[in-house]
Amino acid sequence: MRTTTVMLCLGICVSGLAHASNRIFDRSVEADPKGTVEISNVAGRIDVTGYDGKEVQVHGELGEGVERVDVDSSRGITTVKVIVPSHTFHSASADLRIRVPRDSELEISGVSADVSETDVQGGLQLKTVSGDVKADIFKGTSEIKTVSGDIVLRGRADGAQLHVTSISGGIRLDHGSADIEGSTVSGDLHMRVDATHSVRVRTTSGDVRIEGKLISGGTIEAESVSGDVNVRAAPDGGYEYELSSFSGDITNCMGANAERVSKYGPGKRLNGTEGTSSGARIRVKTMSGDVELCDKN
């Protein structure tokens, strides 16, 4: 009993000392209200918030393996970089909380760092390898990439262009009204759009679900190898649809029946029009995945 108590006390003491060894970093620099902010961090967290100000404000909690944080602002570009020596690269970690002018363009890169962005209204380039990404999407062009992390996005304005990619992580977009291109390999992809002109997505083994309104002249294109594709697109006037699957089933809520491509071989297709023709079009293609289309969200 005495030995157990001593070991427990030692564990608590070591944990407390490790936490206490984290260094606090604070720095603010003047920045162009519509400039570019570049942030890089190997591991930990990067939390960025837009605000009505003219400074980039950096608060960090730096682990033992971090040498320093460099912050510089010049000619419309502000950089925040966590410096890690090569011999501590795999053990270093830093948690950054950063405020930037609301209309900034934002570029973030990480390795195993989680990324969170809120209320930054310029274009975004957010890239991390194994970290998760959560972000608000406003105007301009945004590019979001991970390898094994999940991506959760929320659309906050009309007229944006979004490119989002993950290998084994899932992708989720809520209330988007952007032109969207998305791809995964084994992760699921779920998009809920308010009104969109163009959605193009593809996946290998992940499932795809798209919900929302397709405006006049818009397109939804989805392609999968072994994942299922479910599209619930309310027509703004109407749309034409072309659905095909090599070995999966095709179903819909409009009462139409799929037909076999060949009498003697596999493959099904379902083509038709829902509502009046408005130039809008839906195309879905799978190999072994099932396809479902409905005109109700």
C-alpha positions in Angstrom: 0.0 0.0 0.0 2.8 2.4 0.9 4.6 1.6 -2.4 1.4 2.3 -4.4 0.9 5.6 -2.7 4.5 6.7 -3.3 4.2 5.7 -7.0 0.9 7.6 -7.4 2.4 10.7 -5.8 5.5 10.5 -8.0 3.2 10.3 -11.1 1.2 13.3 -10.1 4.3 15.3 -9.3 5.9 14.4 -12.7 2.8 15.3 -14.6 2.5 18.6 -12.7 6.2 19.5 -13.5 5.7 18.6 -17.2 2.7 20.9 -17.4 4.5 23.7 -15.5 7.4 23.5 -17.9 5.3 24.8 -20.8 6.4 28.3 -21.7 3.9 31.1 -22.4 4.4 33.2 -25.5 2.6 36.5 -26.3 3.3 38.9 -29.1 1.3 41.4 -31.3 2.4 43.0 -34.5 0.8 45.6 -36.8 -0.7 43.9 -39.9 -2.4 44.9 -43.2 -6.2 44.5 -42.5 -6.5 42.8 -45.9 -3.1 41.2 -46.0 -2.0 37.6 -45.8 -1.3 35.7 -42.5 0.9 32.6 -42.8 1.1 30.2 -39.9 3.1 27.0 -39.5 3.2 24.6 -36.5 4.4 21.0 -36.4 2.2 19.6 -33.7 -0.4 20.8 -31.1 -3.2 23.2 -32.1 -3.7 26.3 -34.3 -6.8 28.2 -33.3 -7.4 31.4 -35.4 -10.2 33.9 -35.0 -11.0 37.0 -37.1 -11.7 40.3 -35.4 -12.1 44.0 -36.2 -8.5 45.1 -35.6 -5.2 45.9 -37.3 -2.9 43.5 -35.4 -2.0 39.9 -35.5 -2.1 38.8 -31.8 -0.3 35.5 -30.9 -0.7 33.6 -27.7 1.1 30.3 -27.4 1.8 27.6 -24.9 5.1 26.0 -25.9 6.2 22.5 -25.0 9.8 21.5 -24.1 10.8 20.6 -27.7 9.9 24.1 -29.1 12.9 26.4 -29.5 10.9 29.6 -30.2 8.1 31.3 -32.2 9.0 33.8 -34.9 6.5 36.5 -35.7 7.1 39.0 -38.5 5.0 41.4 -40.5 6.3 43.1 -43.7 4.8 44.3 -47.0 1.3 42.9 -46.3 2.4 39.5 -45.2 2.5 38.4 -41.5 4.2 35.1 -40.6 3.9 33.1 -37.4 6.3 30.1 -37.4 7.0 27.6 -34.6 10.7 26.8 -34.7 11.6 23.2 -33.7 15.1 21.7 -33.8 15.5 18.6 -35.9 16.4 16.4 -32.8 13.1 17.3 -31.1 10.9 17.4 -34.2 8.9 14.3 -33.2 8.3 15.3 -29.6 7.7 19.1 -29.9 4.3 20.6 -29.5 2.8 24.1 -29.3 -0.8 25.3 -28.8 -1.4 28.6 -30.6 -4.3 31.0 -30.3 -4.2 33.8 -32.8 -6.4 36.7 -33.7 -6.1 38.2 -37.2 -7.8 41.1 -39.0 -11.2 39.8 -40.2 -10.5 40.3 -44.0 -7.1 38.6 -44.0 -6.1 35.8 -46.4 -5.1 32.9 -44.2 -2.5 30.2 -45.0 -1.9 27.5 -42.4 0.3 24.4 -42.5 0.8 21.7 -39.9 1.9 18.1 -39.6 0.0 16.6 -36.6 -1.5 19.9 -35.6 -5.3 20.4 -35.3 -6.5 23.5 -37.1 -9.5 25.6 -36.1 -10.6 28.9 -37.9 -13.5 31.2 -37.1 -14.7 34.3 -38.7 -11.8 35.0 -41.1 -13.5 36.3 -44.2 -10.7 36.1 -46.8 -9.6 33.1 -48.8 -8.2 30.1 -46.9 -5.4 27.6 -47.5 -5.4 25.1 -44.6 -3.2 22.0 -44.8 -2.3 19.5 -42.2 -1.3 15.8 -42.3 -2.9 14.0 -39.4 -4.7 16.8 -37.7 -8.4 17.7 -37.9 -9.7 20.9 -39.5 -12.7 23.0 -38.5 -13.3 26.2 -40.4 -15.8 28.9 -41.5 -16.0 29.4 -45.3 -16.7 33.0 -46.5 -15.9 34.6 -49.8 -13.0 34.0 -52.2 -11.3 30.7 -52.9 -10.5 28.2 -50.1 -8.4 25.1 -50.3 -8.6 22.6 -47.4 -6.4 19.4 -47.3 -5.6 16.7 -44.8 -4.3 13.1 -45.1 -5.9 11.3 -42.1 -7.7 14.1 -40.3 -11.4 14.9 -40.4 -12.6 18.1 -42.0 -15.7 20.0 -40.7 -16.7 23.2 -42.6 -19.5 25.7 -42.3 -20.5 28.0 -45.1 -21.1 31.6 -44.0 -21.4 33.6 -47.3 -22.4 33.3 -51.0 -20.1 33.1 -53.9 -17.2 31.2 -52.5 -15.2 28.5 -54.3 -14.2 25.5 -52.2 -11.7 22.7 -52.9 -11.5 20.1 -50.1 -9.5 16.9 -50.0 -8.9 14.1 -47.4 -7.4 10.6 -47.8 -8.8 8.6 -44.9 -10.6 11.3 -43.0 -14.2 12.3 -43.4 -15.5 15.6 -44.9 -18.6 17.5 -43.7 -19.9 20.8 -45.0 -22.9 22.5 -43.4 -24.9 25.3 -44.9 -22.6 25.9 -47.9 -23.5 27.9 -50.9 -20.2 27.7 -52.6 -19.0 26.1 -55.8 -17.5 22.9 -54.4 -15.0 20.3 -55.4 -14.3 17.5 -52.9 -12.5 14.1 -52.8 -11.7 11.4 -50.4 -10.3 7.9 -50.7 -11.8 6.0 -47.7 -13.5 8.8 -45.8 -17.2 9.6 -46.0 -18.3 12.9 -47.6 -21.4 14.7 -46.4 -22.5 18.1 -47.8 -25.5 20.1 -46.8 -25.8 23.0 -49.2 -28.3 25.9 -49.0 -28.2 26.7 -52.8 -25.4 25.8 -55.1 -24.4 26.2 -58.7 -21.7 23.4 -58.9 -20.8 20.4 -56.7 -18.3 17.9 -58.0 -17.2 15.1 -55.6 -15.5 11.7 -55.9 -14.5 9.0 -53.5 -13.0 5.5 -53.7 -14.6 3.5 -50.8 -16.3 6.3 -48.8 -20.0 7.0 -48.8 -21.3 10.3 -50.3 -24.4 12.2 -49.2 -25.4 15.6 -50.7 -28.4 17.5 -49.6 -29.7 20.9 -50.6 -31.2 23.0 -53.5 -29.8 22.9 -57.0 -30.3 26.3 -58.6 -31.2 26.8 -62.3 -28.3 25.9 -64.6 -26.4 24.2 -61.7 -24.7 20.8 -61.7 -24.1 18.0 -59.2 -21.6 15.4 -60.2 -20.7 12.5 -57.9 -18.5 9.4 -58.6 -17.6 6.5 -56.3 -16.0 3.1 -56.8 -17.4 1.1 -53.9 -19.1 3.7 -51.7 -22.8 4.5 -51.8 -24.1 7.8 -53.1 -27.2 9.5 -51.8 -28.4 12.8 -53.3 -31.3 14.7 -52.0 -31.6 17.7 -54.3 -34.6 20.0 -54.1 -35.2 21.4 -57.7 -35.3 25.1 -58.3 -37.6 24.7 -61.2 -36.3 21.2 -62.2 -33.3 19.2 -63.3 -32.3 16.3 -65.5 -30.6 13.3 -64.0 -28.3 10.5 -65.2 -27.6 7.7 -62.7 -25.6 4.6 -63.3 -24.0 1.7 -61.4 -22.1 -1.3 -62.6 -23.1 -3.7 -59.8 -25.0 -1.6 -57.3 -28.7 -0.8 -57.0 -30.4 2.5 -58.1 -33.4 3.8 -56.2 -35.4 7.1 -56.1 -38.4 8.7 -54.5 -39.9 9.9 -57.8 -41.4 6.6 -58.9 -39.1 5.9 -61.8 -37.5 2.5 -62.4 -33.9 1.8 -63.3 -33.2 -0.3 -66.3 -30.4 -2.7 -67.2 -27.7 -1.5 -69.5 -27.5 -4.9 -71.2 -29.8 -7.9 -71.1 -26.9 -10.3 -70.6 -24.5 -8.3 -68.4 -24.4 -6.3 -65.2 -25.0 -2.5 -65.0 -28.1 -0.3 -64.3 -29.0 3.2 -65.3 -31.8 5.7 -64.7 -32.2 8.8 -66.7 -35.0 11.3 -66.5 -36.2 14.8 -65.7 -37.7 16.1 -62.4 -39.9 19.2 -62.7 -39.5 21.5 -65.7 -36.1 21.6 -67.5 -34.1 24.5 -66.1 -30.6 23.6 -67.4 -29.7 21.9 -64.1 -28.2 18.5 -64.2 -27.3 15.7 -61.8 -24.9 12.9 -62.7 -24.0 10.0 -60.4 -21.8 7.1 -61.3 -20.6 4.2 -59.1 -19.0 0.8 -59.7 -20.3 -1.4 -56.8 -21.9 1.2 -54.7 -25.7 1.9 -54.5 -27.2 5.1 -55.8 -30.2 6.9 -54.3 -31.8 10.1 -55.6 -34.7 12.1 -54.1 -36.2 15.5 -54.9 -36.8 16.3 -51.2 -34.3 17.3 -48.5 
